[in-house]
Amino acid sequence: MTSDAQAEAGTPEGQGPVEISPELAERLEEKREELFEKFEIRDEFPQAVLTEAEKRTEDIQQEIADEVDERTDLREMTTWTTDPIDAQDFDDALSVEERDDEYVLWVHIADVTHYVDPETNMWEEAVERANTVYLPAYTIHMLPPVLAETVCSLVPNEDRLAHTVEMHLDKENLGFETIDIYKSVIRSDARLTYTEAERLLDEPETAADLLEDPEVDLAEKTELVWELADRMHEQRKEDGSLVLNPRRDRAHTIIEECMLKANKAVTHTLMWDRGVEAMYRVHPQPSPDEWSEALQEIQDLDGVSIPGEAWDDPRKAVNATLEDAPSRQLDKIQWAVMKVMPRARYMNDPFGGHHALNFEIYGHFTSPIRRLSDLINHWIVYTNDVPEDLVALCDRASDKQADAEACEREYKQFLEEVGLDAAAVNNRGIEVVDEE
């Protein structure tokens, strides 16, 4: 076995799907149907929605060609996506430059609202569903998958319509110097998995294996965006942002930090520059007593100690503790925090801020294919017009998110009850096999 094959065999994907009997497959299906009824989750798309989606994905290249003159043409810019190996859609891409006195970071999001607007059946269905529900080895999409598989997937070497957030960042403090949000046409150079992005950072010479065009400076750009994301991550922690998963690999950190920065830039623009309502993400803080209870629970864990100087700011206390705690205690520390955290909600104004992130203003923009909030914020950014029923839409998105999380929790619990490892099913999928 080659070293590459050995490495692949050690990954969830290399282990093959989890095998189950037809009887167990039937029990899982029955459980899903029971949960969908309980939480009012619609599994099948109405035919009118599917037909509309199919029609909107015909003659893709001609429609994009017709749009080029109306948009900013970024097709010559080095651009790439980074996603899990089993991702079904690639709806966000990155570009980056370092200049003498600034960094410029571009986050390109598939322009879903070009195809899904308030006059369409797909929009109406998205409001009904409000989000994509991810169960282990089973996904209930917010929008017809054909969109994510074609026009809204930023696949390599194909022109695609995007909504770009261009951020000019001060080199010293990474603050926004200018923010520009506009419709664009992009052409991704590469589709990286997280594993490939990690390897590219360690072995820049492997870039040639990932590209059609050897002139593209992908290794250099990936290194630059990692340096920028690492600085953004450290700065966020210093500013008091709660980081419950401090041991993420570099590829995940790049995507997380760039998407947080883009979301922050968009909602900063909507609130301060335009003064419009939007779907802001508001996260209240726990009471002082609740925080004290959580910190005491963490302090009492075996092998765990909260640094003395960190107690005054609970978020920084948790961050510092997670960095030094034994791996076996990470889940318990995270659970102690999650138990006291109020649920975040979507609101039509941002005031109250986002406690966990320690952002004064925050909202979602980077996942319009799977979250209603992002879809609506794309529409507001583009039209500068706010849906009349925005408050009801905020409540709808908040409530359906809670339903999705509860459904996922109950389904995972059921998997464990029937002897399946929910994490293995999630990572490796399922294959039904007859026991002969």
C-alpha positions, 0 to 999 in steps of 0.5 A, spaced: 500 500 500 502 506 498 503 512 503 497 516 499 493 509 500 495 508 507 493 516 509 486 515 505 485 508 509 485 512 515 480 517 513 473 516 514 472 516 507 477 511 506 473 506 511 467 505 506 460 506 508 457 503 514 453 497 512 446 496 515 440 491 514 434 492 510 430 491 516 434 497 520 434 501 513 426 501 514 426 503 521 431 509 520 426 511 514 420 510 519 424 514 524 425 520 520 418 520 517 416 520 525 420 526 526 419 530 520 411 530 522 413 532 529 417 538 527 413 539 520 419 538 516 417 537 509 421 532 505 419 532 498 419 538 494 412 540 490 412 539 483 411 546 481 418 548 485 422 542 482 419 544 475 421 552 476 428 550 478 429 545 472 427 551 468 432 556 471 438 552 470 437 551 463 442 555 458 446 556 464 452 559 460 448 563 455 445 567 461 452 568 464 454 571 458 448 575 457 450 578 464 457 579 464 457 587 462 452 588 467 457 585 473 464 586 475 468 581 471 473 577 476 474 571 472 482 573 471 483 573 479 485 567 482 479 564 486 478 557 489 473 553 494 475 549 500 470 544 502 469 537 505 470 531 501 463 530 501 460 537 500 454 537 495 455 544 493 461 549 493 457 556 494 463 560 497 470 562 494 476 566 496 481 571 493 486 575 496 492 580 495 497 583 499 499 590 498 503 595 501 499 598 506 493 593 506 490 586 505 484 585 500 480 579 501 474 577 496 469 572 499 465 570 493 458 567 494 454 564 489 448 569 487 442 565 489 437 571 488 439 571 481 435 565 480 430 565 487 427 571 488 420 573 492 416 572 485 418 565 485 415 558 487 422 557 490 422 563 494 416 561 497 418 554 499 425 557 502 420 561 507 416 554 508 423 550 510 427 556 512 434 552 512 437 545 510 436 540 515 442 535 516 441 528 519 447 523 519 447 520 511 440 524 510 439 531 508 433 535 507 435 541 502 432 548 503 432 549 495 432 544 490 438 540 489 439 542 482 441 549 483 446 547 488 449 542 483 449 547 477 448 554 477 449 555 484 456 551 485 462 555 484 465 549 480 472 550 477 473 552 470 466 554 469 464 562 469 459 563 475 454 569 477 456 571 484 455 576 490 462 578 492 464 582 498 470 586 497 474 588 504 480 592 504 483 591 511 488 595 515 495 591 515 496 593 523 489 591 526 485 588 520 480 593 521 475 595 515 478 600 511 473 600 505 467 594 504 464 594 497 459 589 495 457 587 488 454 582 483 460 579 479 462 573 474 468 569 477 471 563 475 474 558 480 481 555 479 480 549 484 476 545 488 480 544 494 478 539 500 480 541 507 485 535 506 488 538 500 488 545 503 492 542 509 497 538 504 498 545 500 500 549 506 505 543 507 507 542 500 506 548 496 509 544 490 503 539 490 499 545 487 500 543 480 496 537 481 490 541 483 490 546 477 488 546 469 493 552 469 500 552 471 500 559 471 495 560 477 499 562 484 494 557 488 500 555 493 502 562 494 495 565 495 493 559 500 499 561 504 497 568 504 490 567 506 492 562 512 497 568 515 491 572 514 486 568 517 490 566 523 491 573 525 484 574 524 483 568 529 488 570 534 485 578 534 478 575 535 480 571 541 484 577 544 477 581 543 473 576 547 470 572 542 468 565 544 472 560 541 469 553 543 473 549 538 480 551 538 484 545 535 481 546 528 486 545 522 488 550 518 483 549 512 477 550 517 480 556 520 481 559 513 474 558 511 471 560 518 475 566 519 473 569 512 466 567 512 465 571 519 469 577 516 464 577 510 458 576 514 460 582 519 462 586 513 455 585 510 451 587 516 456 593 518 454 596 511 447 594 512 446 597 519 451 603 519 452 605 512 445 604 509 441 604 516 436 598 513 433 593 517 435 586 515 436 579 518 441 580 524 443 575 528 442 577 536 445 572 541 444 574 548 449 573 554 448 568 560 447 572 567 453 572 571 450 567 575 449 562 569 456 564 567 459 563 574 456 556 574 459 554 568 466 556 570 465 552 576 463 546 573 469 547 568 474 548 574 472 542 577 473 537 572 479 533 573 486 536 570 482 542 568 484 549 571 482 556 569 487 561 569 487 566 575 487 572 571 482 570 566 476 569 571 474 576 570 471 575 562 468 568 562 469 568 554 476 569 555 476 564 561 473 558 557 478 560 551 484 559 555 482 553 559 480 550 552 487 551 549 491 547 555 485 542 557 486 535 556 483 532 550 478 528 554 475 534 557 474 538 551 467 535 550 465 537 557 468 544 557 464 545 551 457 542 554 458 546 560 458 553 556 452 550 551 448 549 557 448 556 560 448 559 553 441 563 551 439 561 544 441 566 538 435 569 534 434 572 528 432 580 529 430 585 524 435 590 528 442 588 531 442 591 538 444 587 543 449 584 539 452 577 538 455 575 545 459 569 543 462 572 538 463 579 541 460 582 535 456 589 536 453 587 529 452 580 526 448 577 521 449 571 516 450 572 508 455 567 506 450 561 505 444 563 501 443 556 499 442 553 506 439 558 510 433 563 509 437 569 513 442 569 508 438 569 502 433 574 505 440 578 506 442 577 499 436 580 497 436 586 501 443 588 499 442 588 492 435 591 492 436 596 498 429 594 500 426 590 506 420 585 505 414 587 509 414 581 513 421 581 515 419 580 523 415 574 521 421 572 517 426 572 523 421 569 527 420 563 522 428 562 521 429 562 528 423 557 530 425 552 524 432 552 526 430 550 533 426 545 530 432 542 525 437 542 531 432 538 535 430 533 529 437 532 528 439 531 536 433 526 536 435 522 530 442 521 532 439 519 539 435 514 535 441 511 531 445 510 538 439 506 540 439 502 534 447 500 535 449 505 530 455 510 531 452 517 529 459 520 527 461 514 523 454 514 519 455 522 518 462 521 516 461 515 512 454 514 509 450 508 509 450 502 505 444 497 505 446 490 505 442 483 505 445 478 510 445 472 506 
